[in-house]
Amino acid sequence: MARGWGRSEEDLGAEKEQAREERASVAGGRSDHSRETLRRGLKLSLARIDEQLGKTTNLVRRQALEAARTELLERLERL
């Protein structure tokens, strides 16, 4: 498969994280520790996206990164 056409590691990681959040919300409230761990992970993801935005010149890639960044910021606000 050509590079750039598959699912990125960030996409897969985000899906796993979202599934983990859904399981935790079904099972009950999160503890402060797990909430802080999730917050830290979201901040790291944001930093990675910001780094990639600084490097990319491809318009489509930039739009995808900006959409992912917006989603992560919204998730961070909900915590």
PyMOL commands that place a pseudoatom at each C-alpha (Angstrom):
pseudoatom trace, name=CA, resn=MET, resi=1, chain=A, elem=C, hetatm=0, pos=[0.000, 0.000, 0.000]
pseudoatom trace, name=CA, resn=ALA, resi=2, chain=A, elem=C, hetatm=0, pos=[1.352, 3.438, -0.855]
pseudoatom trace, name=CA, resn=ARG, resi=3, chain=A, elem=C, hetatm=0, pos=[2.433, 5.614, 1.995]
pseudoatom trace, name=CA, resn=GLY, resi=4, chain=A, elem=C, hetatm=0, pos=[-0.209, 8.095, 3.062]
pseudoatom trace, name=CA, resn=TRP, resi=5, chain=A, elem=C, hetatm=0, pos=[-3.196, 6.029, 1.986]
pseudoatom trace, name=CA, resn=GLY, resi=6, chain=A, elem=C, hetatm=0, pos=[-3.469, 3.786, 5.015]
pseudoatom trace, name=CA, resn=ARG, resi=7, chain=A, elem=C, hetatm=0, pos=[-4.723, 4.610, 8.450]
pseudoatom trace, name=CA, resn=SER, resi=8, chain=A, elem=C, hetatm=0, pos=[-2.193, 6.499, 10.500]
pseudoatom trace, name=CA, resn=GLU, resi=9, chain=A, elem=C, hetatm=0, pos=[-1.004, 5.449, 13.915]
pseudoatom trace, name=CA, resn=GLU, resi=10, chain=A, elem=C, hetatm=0, pos=[-2.704, 8.531, 15.380]
pseudoatom trace, name=CA, resn=ASP, resi=11, chain=A, elem=C, hetatm=0, pos=[-6.052, 7.428, 13.946]
pseudoatom trace, name=CA, resn=LEU, resi=12, chain=A, elem=C, hetatm=0, pos=[-5.706, 3.952, 15.409]
pseudoatom trace, name=CA, resn=GLY, resi=13, chain=A, elem=C, hetatm=0, pos=[-4.592, 5.308, 18.767]
pseudoatom trace, name=CA, resn=ALA, resi=14, chain=A, elem=C, hetatm=0, pos=[-7.483, 7.763, 18.861]
pseudoatom trace, name=CA, resn=GLU, resi=15, chain=A, elem=C, hetatm=0, pos=[-9.979, 4.987, 18.120]
pseudoatom trace, name=CA, resn=LYS, resi=16, chain=A, elem=C, hetatm=0, pos=[-8.585, 2.829, 20.909]
pseudoatom trace, name=CA, resn=GLU, resi=17, chain=A, elem=C, hetatm=0, pos=[-8.689, 5.766, 23.302]
pseudoatom trace, name=CA, resn=GLN, resi=18, chain=A, elem=C, hetatm=0, pos=[-12.275, 6.571, 22.372]
pseudoatom trace, name=CA, resn=ALA, resi=19, chain=A, elem=C, hetatm=0, pos=[-13.335, 2.955, 22.912]
pseudoatom trace, name=CA, resn=ARG, resi=20, chain=A, elem=C, hetatm=0, pos=[-11.598, 3.011, 26.303]
pseudoatom trace, name=CA, resn=GLU, resi=21, chain=A, elem=C, hetatm=0, pos=[-13.489, 6.195, 27.233]
pseudoatom trace, name=CA, resn=GLU, resi=22, chain=A, elem=C, hetatm=0, pos=[-16.816, 4.689, 26.223]
pseudoatom trace, name=CA, resn=ARG, resi=23, chain=A, elem=C, hetatm=0, pos=[-16.188, 1.562, 28.289]
pseudoatom trace, name=CA, resn=ALA, resi=24, chain=A, elem=C, hetatm=0, pos=[-15.236, 3.680, 31.285]
pseudoatom trace, name=CA, resn=SER, resi=25, chain=A, elem=C, hetatm=0, pos=[-18.341, 5.854, 31.011]
pseudoatom trace, name=CA, resn=VAL, resi=26, chain=A, elem=C, hetatm=0, pos=[-20.594, 2.788, 30.794]
pseudoatom trace, name=CA, resn=ALA, resi=27, chain=A, elem=C, hetatm=0, pos=[-18.939, 1.177, 33.790]
pseudoatom trace, name=CA, resn=GLY, resi=28, chain=A, elem=C, hetatm=0, pos=[-19.332, 4.321, 35.885]
pseudoatom trace, name=CA, resn=GLY, resi=29, chain=A, elem=C, hetatm=0, pos=[-17.422, 7.500, 36.633]
pseudoatom trace, name=CA, resn=ARG, resi=30, chain=A, elem=C, hetatm=0, pos=[-13.699, 7.790, 36.189]
pseudoatom trace, name=CA, resn=SER, resi=31, chain=A, elem=C, hetatm=0, pos=[-11.338, 8.241, 39.044]
pseudoatom trace, name=CA, resn=ASP, resi=32, chain=A, elem=C, hetatm=0, pos=[-9.248, 11.392, 39.216]
pseudoatom trace, name=CA, resn=HIS, resi=33, chain=A, elem=C, hetatm=0, pos=[-6.143, 9.431, 38.311]
pseudoatom trace, name=CA, resn=SER, resi=34, chain=A, elem=C, hetatm=0, pos=[-7.556, 7.971, 35.123]
pseudoatom trace, name=CA, resn=ARG, resi=35, chain=A, elem=C, hetatm=0, pos=[-9.020, 11.346, 34.138]
pseudoatom trace, name=CA, resn=GLU, resi=36, chain=A, elem=C, hetatm=0, pos=[-5.616, 12.976, 34.573]
pseudoatom trace, name=CA, resn=THR, resi=37, chain=A, elem=C, hetatm=0, pos=[-3.988, 10.201, 32.554]
pseudoatom trace, name=CA, resn=LEU, resi=38, chain=A, elem=C, hetatm=0, pos=[-6.481, 10.783, 29.765]
pseudoatom trace, name=CA, resn=ARG, resi=39, chain=A, elem=C, hetatm=0, pos=[-5.921, 14.547, 29.916]
pseudoatom trace, name=CA, resn=ARG, resi=40, chain=A, elem=C, hetatm=0, pos=[-2.164, 14.016, 29.656]
pseudoatom trace, name=CA, resn=GLY, resi=41, chain=A, elem=C, hetatm=0, pos=[-2.633, 11.749, 26.642]
pseudoatom trace, name=CA, resn=LEU, resi=42, chain=A, elem=C, hetatm=0, pos=[-4.826, 14.300, 24.901]
pseudoatom trace, name=CA, resn=LYS, resi=43, chain=A, elem=C, hetatm=0, pos=[-2.238, 17.021, 25.491]
pseudoatom trace, name=CA, resn=LEU, resi=44, chain=A, elem=C, hetatm=0, pos=[0.496, 14.816, 24.058]
pseudoatom trace, name=CA, resn=SER, resi=45, chain=A, elem=C, hetatm=0, pos=[-1.652, 14.123, 20.996]
pseudoatom trace, name=CA, resn=LEU, resi=46, chain=A, elem=C, hetatm=0, pos=[-2.228, 17.840, 20.557]
pseudoatom trace, name=CA, resn=ALA, resi=47, chain=A, elem=C, hetatm=0, pos=[1.496, 18.506, 20.761]
pseudoatom trace, name=CA, resn=ARG, resi=48, chain=A, elem=C, hetatm=0, pos=[2.145, 15.860, 18.108]
pseudoatom trace, name=CA, resn=ILE, resi=49, chain=A, elem=C, hetatm=0, pos=[-0.493, 17.336, 15.801]
pseudoatom trace, name=CA, resn=ASP, resi=50, chain=A, elem=C, hetatm=0, pos=[0.905, 20.850, 16.293]
pseudoatom trace, name=CA, resn=GLU, resi=51, chain=A, elem=C, hetatm=0, pos=[4.350, 19.536, 15.382]
pseudoatom trace, name=CA, resn=GLN, resi=52, chain=A, elem=C, hetatm=0, pos=[3.012, 17.896, 12.220]
pseudoatom trace, name=CA, resn=LEU, resi=53, chain=A, elem=C, hetatm=0, pos=[1.059, 21.028, 11.269]
pseudoatom trace, name=CA, resn=GLY, resi=54, chain=A, elem=C, hetatm=0, pos=[4.322, 22.964, 11.394]
pseudoatom trace, name=CA, resn=LYS, resi=55, chain=A, elem=C, hetatm=0, pos=[5.943, 20.564, 8.952]
pseudoatom trace, name=CA, resn=THR, resi=56, chain=A, elem=C, hetatm=0, pos=[3.233, 19.714, 6.417]
pseudoatom trace, name=CA, resn=THR, resi=57, chain=A, elem=C, hetatm=0, pos=[2.616, 21.620, 3.203]
pseudoatom trace, name=CA, resn=ASN, resi=58, chain=A, elem=C, hetatm=0, pos=[-0.076, 19.308, 1.828]
pseudoatom trace, name=CA, resn=LEU, resi=59, chain=A, elem=C, hetatm=0, pos=[-3.450, 21.074, 2.024]
pseudoatom trace, name=CA, resn=VAL, resi=60, chain=A, elem=C, hetatm=0, pos=[-5.497, 17.892, 2.494]
pseudoatom trace, name=CA, resn=ARG, resi=61, chain=A, elem=C, hetatm=0, pos=[-3.176, 16.622, 5.236]
pseudoatom trace, name=CA, resn=ARG, resi=62, chain=A, elem=C, hetatm=0, pos=[-3.292, 20.016, 6.940]
pseudoatom trace, name=CA, resn=GLN, resi=63, chain=A, elem=C, hetatm=0, pos=[-7.115, 19.991, 6.905]
pseudoatom trace, name=CA, resn=ALA, resi=64, chain=A, elem=C, hetatm=0, pos=[-7.167, 16.501, 8.411]
pseudoatom trace, name=CA, resn=LEU, resi=65, chain=A, elem=C, hetatm=0, pos=[-4.739, 17.536, 11.140]
pseudoatom trace, name=CA, resn=GLU, resi=66, chain=A, elem=C, hetatm=0, pos=[-6.755, 20.656, 11.923]
pseudoatom trace, name=CA, resn=ALA, resi=67, chain=A, elem=C, hetatm=0, pos=[-9.944, 18.588, 12.179]
pseudoatom trace, name=CA, resn=ALA, resi=68, chain=A, elem=C, hetatm=0, pos=[-8.207, 16.138, 14.525]
pseudoatom trace, name=CA, resn=ARG, resi=69, chain=A, elem=C, hetatm=0, pos=[-6.859, 19.041, 16.573]
pseudoatom trace, name=CA, resn=THR, resi=70, chain=A, elem=C, hetatm=0, pos=[-10.356, 20.537, 16.915]
pseudoatom trace, name=CA, resn=GLU, resi=71, chain=A, elem=C, hetatm=0, pos=[-11.769, 17.199, 18.049]
pseudoatom trace, name=CA, resn=LEU, resi=72, chain=A, elem=C, hetatm=0, pos=[-9.017, 16.737, 20.643]
pseudoatom trace, name=CA, resn=LEU, resi=73, chain=A, elem=C, hetatm=0, pos=[-9.572, 20.252, 21.997]
pseudoatom trace, name=CA, resn=GLU, resi=74, chain=A, elem=C, hetatm=0, pos=[-13.301, 19.537, 22.358]
pseudoatom trace, name=CA, resn=ARG, resi=75, chain=A, elem=C, hetatm=0, pos=[-12.594, 16.274, 24.169]
pseudoatom trace, name=CA, resn=LEU, resi=76, chain=A, elem=C, hetatm=0, pos=[-10.156, 18.061, 26.463]
pseudoatom trace, name=CA, resn=GLU, resi=77, chain=A, elem=C, hetatm=0, pos=[-12.813, 20.670, 27.325]
pseudoatom trace, name=CA, resn=ARG, resi=78, chain=A, elem=C, hetatm=0, pos=[-15.319, 17.920, 28.202]
pseudoatom trace, name=CA, resn=LEU, resi=79, chain=A, elem=C, hetatm=0, pos=[-12.944, 16.551, 30.819]
for i in range(1, 79): cmd.bond("trace and resi %d" % i, "trace and resi %d" % (i + 1))
show_as sticks, trace
zoom trace
